[in-house]
């Protein structure tokens, strides 16, 4: 069980990191979009 989880994390680590960066970018865009009317 532990070996299969380690293998899974080893295979998906780069993709998981890219997905986290993408989610962070989407959150930033959402927050900027929601605060944009207050700035204009």
C-alpha positions in Angstrom: 0.0 0.0 0.0 2.7 2.5 1.0 4.8 1.6 -2.1 1.8 2.2 -4.4 1.1 5.6 -2.8 4.7 6.6 -3.1 4.8 5.6 -6.7 1.6 7.5 -7.4 3.0 10.7 -5.8 6.2 10.3 -7.7 4.4 10.1 -11.0 1.9 12.9 -10.3 4.1 15.4 -8.4 4.9 17.7 -11.4 1.3 17.7 -12.6 0.1 18.3 -9.0 2.4 21.3 -8.7 1.2 22.8 -12.0 -2.4 22.3 -10.9 -1.7 24.2 -7.6 -0.1 27.1 -9.5 -3.1 27.2 -11.9 -5.6 27.2 -9.0 -3.7 30.0 -7.3 -3.7 32.0 -10.6 -7.5 31.5 -10.9 -8.0 32.7 -7.3 -6.0 35.8 -8.0 -7.9 36.6 -11.2 -11.2 36.1 -9.3 -10.2 38.4 -6.5 -9.0 41.1 -8.9 -12.1 40.8 -11.0 -14.3 41.1 -7.9 -12.4 44.2 -6.6 -12.1 45.9 -10.0 -15.4 47.8 -9.8 -14.3 49.3 -6.5 -11.1 50.6 -8.2 -12.8 52.2 -11.1 
